[in-house]
Amino acid sequence: MRRSLLNLVVPLTLAMTMLLLGGCGSRAKRWLVFDKGPMAEAIAVDVDSFRGPVTVIADPEIPNVVIRAQLRAFNDVRDSRGNVVYPYGDNPTLDLIDVTAEIEQDEHGHGVLRVNSSTRFAYPDDQFVRLMVYVPRVDGVRVHTVDGNVDLVNVRGAVTVVADNGNVIVRTDKPVVHPVDINAVNGSIEYRVKEDSHGVYDVEAVNGRADFLGYKGLANIQQRGPSQYIATLGDGVNPVSLRATNGNVKIVITEDPVPLGFLQTHTWMFLKR
């Protein structure tokens, strides 16, 4: 007798939650919101976070550039029975987290939104910041974070991502014709683009699997294996480098790359917490 998907997923989710919470104390939470006003032209986004997930969403329906930062920190450390074994004291460690967001001009006069999170706390593993960046239009993205997933939605331009202990997903309906360099350490990569995207792909999944789906003759495969692909998509010459260590790499060429499936969406949202 087959068990329903819900019966399989819920116990697993609860078990993972208990595993993640074991040894942790109570958490403090705080929101910061930066409203940078409307932008007449597309801007580049540069995010550097000391720890936590990062989401960048480009949506022309959004009138202003808005950054939402959720600060979280443990108030104390507790054992598996919930007993406090190390209190941090009366001073909340959230006050030691710094988040900045500024729009600058690069050497070519183009706008660059720089978002940075850092901490002055001696134990940064007990803190993290969830960054959500909303912009009308994006022309280039660079993200670096630790212990957090990266989600890039409808971005265009060059993409550079380094995620230490986190998954990376790029899902855009804009043509990708610029260089892409994504490196996930102890995490997987999913790269979802439309058929009008181009690139010279160099894909490797160390201790994982590489899959190239949906290319339907659009790509010229020079080399393939369980964990590696070298291919050219379309007539582009822009390099697309996707590297995952202890994780998988999946490339999906599809007419509608932004939406995720039900299970995939809920799994991704759980991992972003």
Order of alpha helices (4+ residues) and beta strands (2+ residues): alpha-beta-beta-beta-beta-beta-beta-beta-beta-beta-beta-beta-beta-beta-beta-beta-beta-beta-beta-beta-beta-beta-alpha
